Amino acid sequence: VFEPLKMRAALLFFWGSSEALCVLTSTSFRARSRVPFCMAEDPNTVEERPATFLPFLQPKVPEDQQPTVEMQSLRAQPFYDWADDDDGYKQKLVGLYQNTMIFLSLPIAYTTFNVLPAEIPQILIAANIGTFCAMLPFALRLRVGWGFVSMRLKERASYYEAEQRGLLFRKDNPTILRDRLIERDQVGPIIRRIDTSIAALCVALALSLGAAEGITILEGEAGPATLKTLTGDDAIRFNNRMRSDDAFAAREQARAQRKANEDGSGVRPVYCDSRYYKILAGGNGQGGVGCN
């Protein structure tokens, strides 16, 4: 039979209310622990309790493996408390996006698309793609952590490890109800916020990839020159076309010359933008022929 008083006391304790301490002593928890725990009538004295006494927790299950304790431990870890409220989570994700763009994605994209302002669309799209690719695993990691806690709270039996063995302890009805209330009221909203952010990041990443493809189709071979790796038949076809098609060769040359200075100096082979391909080209102490 479910005892409402016991359930109320358990929830009050979990949320930090001191009312639960005296209520519980005179009800059913004494039957479980066999140890009274309550503030004495004299506020200056407190009854002693054994060191192993764990109020409101499942007996036999170690304290650090209790589902509610695992939830609190997870929330105390870095970033896992971000999704506690809607507005705060949105602001923190926006801040993460801005900092990743400014200090990581844009500098990396600029090493490839450095002819400004001609390549501004390319650098912004490339930085967006890199930022969303970095944020998506971050949000997924939050989802995995809170999903594990949600599963632990909803289970009817708690798995724990003790004495080098994996064991199961079946929750009693008040504990099951308490854990499911906590999962519904605290963990469930967090998971929904994280799921929404993951969906938004996936949509943003798809739009950025679509924009990159759109610019490639729109500008075609007239777009900015970037270093691409061609292998196999593609490399052979490109090489043969460069030798046989004067118009194509002239267009590729014009694209490379867009990176020249105003006085015409500074034109270098495209592979000079890559340390790897400069080494393959050899010469100049493996600095690439023509890259000085």
C-alpha positions in Angstrom: 0.0 0.0 0.0 1.4 3.4 -1.0 1.9 5.7 1.9 1.5 9.4 0.8 3.2 10.7 3.9 6.3 8.8 3.1 6.3 9.9 -0.5 5.9 13.5 0.5 8.7 13.3 3.0 11.0 11.8 0.4 10.3 14.5 -2.2 10.7 17.3 0.4 14.1 15.9 1.4 15.3 15.6 -2.2 14.4 19.2 -2.9 16.1 20.5 0.2 13.2 21.0 2.6 13.9 20.5 6.3 10.3 19.7 7.0 10.9 16.1 5.9 13.3 15.2 8.6 10.8 15.0 11.5 7.9 13.7 9.4 9.8 10.7 8.2 10.9 9.5 11.6 7.4 8.8 12.8 6.3 7.0 9.7 7.3 4.0 7.6 10.9 4.9 7.0 11.7 3.8 10.5 10.6 0.3 9.6 13.1 0.2 6.8 16.1 1.7 8.5 15.3 0.7 12.1 17.1 3.9 13.1 15.2 7.0 14.2 16.4 10.2 12.7 14.9 13.5 13.8 15.7 16.8 15.3 15.1 16.6 19.1 12.7 18.9 20.8 15.6 20.8 22.1 17.1 22.6 19.0 20.6 22.5 20.6 20.7 18.7 20.5 20.5 16.2 17.7 20.1 12.5 18.0 23.0 10.4 16.8 22.8 8.1 13.8 25.1 5.5 12.3 27.7 6.6 9.7 26.2 4.3 7.1 22.7 5.7 7.4 21.4 7.0 4.0 18.0 8.6 4.3 15.6 8.2 1.3 18.1 6.1 -0.6 17.8 2.4 -1.5 19.4 0.1 1.0 22.3 -2.1 -0.2 22.9 0.2 -3.2 26.0 2.3 -2.8 25.3 6.0 -2.4 27.2 7.1 -5.5 25.2 4.5 -7.6 21.8 5.7 -6.5 19.9 7.2 -9.6 19.1 10.5 -7.8 22.7 10.9 -6.7 23.9 10.1 -10.2 21.6 12.9 -11.5 23.1 15.4 -9.1 26.6 14.3 -9.9 25.9 14.7 -13.6 24.5 18.2 -13.1 27.7 19.2 -11.2 29.9 18.3 -14.2 30.9 21.0 -16.7 28.2 22.0 -19.2 25.5 19.5 -18.0 23.6 22.2 -16.2 23.3 24.3 -19.3 19.8 22.9 -20.2 18.2 23.6 -16.9 16.1 26.3 -18.4 15.1 27.3 -22.0 16.4 30.9 -22.1 19.7 30.1 -20.4 20.3 27.1 -22.7 19.6 29.2 -25.8 21.9 32.0 -24.7 24.7 29.6 -23.9 24.4 27.8 -27.2 24.5 31.2 -29.0 27.6 32.1 -27.0 29.2 28.8 -27.9 28.4 29.4 -31.6 29.9 32.9 -31.5 33.1 32.0 -29.7 33.7 28.9 -31.9 33.1 31.0 -35.1 35.4 33.8 -34.0 38.3 32.0 -32.4 38.3 28.6 -34.3 36.2 28.3 -37.5 36.9 31.7 -39.2 40.7 31.5 -38.7 40.7 28.0 -40.1 38.5 28.9 -43.0 40.6 32.0 -43.8 43.6 29.8 -44.5 41.8 28.4 -47.5 39.6 31.4 -48.5 41.9 34.3 -48.0 41.0 36.5 -51.1 38.7 39.1 -49.6 36.1 40.4 -50.4 35.7 38.0 -53.3 35.6 34.9 -51.1 33.5 36.2 -48.2 30.6 33.9 -49.0 32.9 30.9 -49.1 34.7 31.8 -45.8 31.4 32.3 -44.0 29.8 29.1 -45.2 32.9 27.1 -44.5 33.1 28.6 -41.0 29.4 27.8 -40.4 29.9 24.2 -41.5 32.9 23.8 -39.1 31.1 25.4 -36.2 28.0 23.3 -36.5 30.1 20.1 -36.9 31.8 21.0 -33.6 28.6 21.9 -31.8 26.6 18.8 -32.8 28.9 16.3 -31.0 28.8 18.6 -28.0 24.9 18.5 -27.9 24.9 14.8 -28.5 27.2 14.2 -25.5 24.8 16.2 -23.3 21.9 14.0 -24.7 23.8 10.8 -23.9 24.5 11.8 -20.3 21.0 12.9 -19.5 19.5 10.0 -21.4 21.4 7.6 -19.1 20.1 9.4 -16.0 16.6 9.3 -17.4 16.9 5.5 -18.0 18.2 4.9 -14.5 15.3 6.9 -12.9 12.7 5.0 -14.9 14.0 1.5 -14.2 12.1 -0.6 -11.7 15.3 -2.1 -10.5 18.6 -0.4 -9.9 21.8 -2.0 -11.2 24.9 -1.5 -9.0 28.3 -2.9 -8.6 29.6 -4.2 -5.3 32.2 -6.8 -4.2 33.4 -7.1 -7.9 29.9 -8.2 -9.0 27.0 -6.6 -10.9 23.8 -6.7 -8.9 20.2 -5.6 -9.2 18.1 -4.2 -6.4 14.3 -3.9 -7.0 12.9 -0.5 -6.0 9.9 -0.4 -3.8 6.7 1.4 -4.9 7.4 4.8 -3.2 10.9 4.9 -4.7 9.6 4.0 -8.1 7.1 6.8 -8.0 9.6 9.3 -6.6 12.1 8.6 -9.3 9.6 8.8 -12.1 8.3 12.1 -10.7 11.8 13.4 -10.7 12.4 12.1 -14.2 9.2 13.7 -15.5 9.6 17.1 -13.8 13.3 17.6 -14.0 15.1 15.4 -16.4 12.3 15.2 -19.1 12.3 18.9 -19.9 16.1 18.9 -20.1 16.1 16.1 -22.6 13.4 17.8 -24.7 15.5 21.0 -24.8 18.6 19.1 -25.9 16.6 17.2 -28.6 15.3 20.4 -30.0 18.8 21.9 -30.1 20.2 18.8 -31.9 17.4 19.0 -34.5 18.1 22.7 -35.0 21.9 22.1 -35.4 21.2 19.3 -38.0 18.9 21.6 -40.0 21.5 24.5 -39.8 24.3 22.1 -40.9 22.2 20.8 -43.8 21.4 24.4 -44.9 25.1 25.3 -44.8 26.1 22.3 -46.9 23.3 23.2 -49.3 24.5 26.8 -49.5 28.1 25.6 -50.3 26.8 23.3 -53.1 24.7 26.2 -54.4 27.6 28.6 -54.6 29.7 25.9 -56.3 27.0 25.4 -58.9 26.3 29.1 -59.3 30.0 30.2 -59.8 31.2 27.0 -61.3 34.8 27.2 -62.6 34.6 30.9 -62.3 34.6 30.6 -58.5 37.6 31.0 -56.3 40.5 28.6 -56.8 41.0 26.2 -53.9 43.3 23.2 -53.4 41.6 20.0 -54.1 43.0 16.5 -54.1 42.4 14.6 -57.4 43.3 10.9 -57.6 43.0 8.2 -60.1 41.0 8.8 -63.3 40.0 12.3 -62.1 43.6 13.4 -61.9 44.4 11.9 -65.3 41.4 13.7 -66.9 42.3 17.0 -65.3 46.0 16.7 -66.4 45.0 15.8 -70.0 42.5 18.7 -70.1 45.2 21.2 -68.9 47.5 20.0 -71.7 44.9 19.9 -74.5 42.4 22.6 -73.7 44.1 26.1 -73.9 40.9 27.9 -72.8 40.6 25.7 -69.7 44.3 26.2 -68.9 44.0 30.0 -69.3 40.9 30.0 -67.0 42.7 28.0 -64.3 45.7 30.4 -64.6 43.4 33.4 -64.2 41.8 31.9 -61.1 45.2 31.4 -59.6 46.2 35.0 -60.4 43.3 36.4 -58.4 45.5 35.9 -55.4 48.2 38.2 -56.8 49.0 41.6 -55.3 47.9 44.8 -57.0 51.4 45.1 -58.6 51.1 41.6 -60.0 53.6 40.0 -57.6 52.8 37.3 -55.1 51.5 34.7 -57.6 52.5 31.2 -56.5 51.5 27.7 -57.4 48.2 26.6 -55.7 50.0 23.8 -53.8 52.0 26.4 -51.9 48.9 26.9 -49.7 49.3 23.3 -48.3 52.4 22.2 -46.3 51.7 18.6 -47.3 51.7 19.3 -51.1 54.8 21.6 -50.8 56.7 18.7 -49.4 55.5 16.5 -52.2 56.6 19.1 -54.8 60.1 19.1 -53.2 62.9 21.6 -53.9 63.8 24.6 -51.8 64.5 22.3 -48.8 61.1 20.7 -49.4 59.5 24.1 -49.3 57.9 23.6 -52.7 59.2 24.8 -56.1 58.2 28.4 -56.7 56.7 28.9 -53.3 59.3 31.5 -52.1 
